[in-house]
Amino acid sequence: MKHNQRLEYARLAEVLAERGMCEMHALREALQFSGRGHAPFAEALVNASLVSDWELSRVVCELYNLPFVTVDVCEADPNARKGINAAFLIEHGLVPLGRYGQLLTVAMPGMVPAEVLGMLAADTDLYILPVVGTVQTNRRWIDRHLQAELAAALPTTPAEEITPDQGEWGDIFDQGDAAVLLDLKPLPSDVPEE
């Protein structure tokens, strides 16, 4: 992937501040929030209503000369995500749109850093062609398609294997009821003799 500029959150933050779209202190806070492992920077901006989803995508397209394609307009090919770690896609908000030989087209949620695309390329042994999508359309697609797939793949504990001594909140009322019933049982000395 070759661009005039490398995809970086810091550069995007500078441009947003230069264009007067957001205050620099708010951008710094969003960068720190993202850097601590919370939501990716683009999602933090949109979710905090610092920048609108469409404006963010427009700026990224202009800044990096990338095409704009949302998953609402271009339906993602289900075969494009075969062999790709669903948890990685969910974490970074990426949507694989299509695969053509060794080329994988992915819609970014506004923007992800070049390092993220590099990790995807290394993990899949594919060339990555990023396009700019939106945070909200990517998350809706992920919630609809990948979250269910990931949940189905996770191991589950059958309900009968859960015991009260595991400290489960679901058992707190049963334990309370049992304690009350014990208090209501007559003591052996309280039982009338026959």
Secondary structure by P-SEA (a helix, b strand, c coil): ccccccccaaaaaaaaaaaccccaaaaaaaaaaaaaccccaaaaaaaaccccaaaaaaaaaaacbbbbbccccccccccccccccaaaaaaaccccccccccbbbbbccccccaaaaaaaaaaccbbbbbbbbcaaaaaaaaaaccaaaaaaabbbbcccccccccccccaaaaaaaaaaaaaacccccccccc
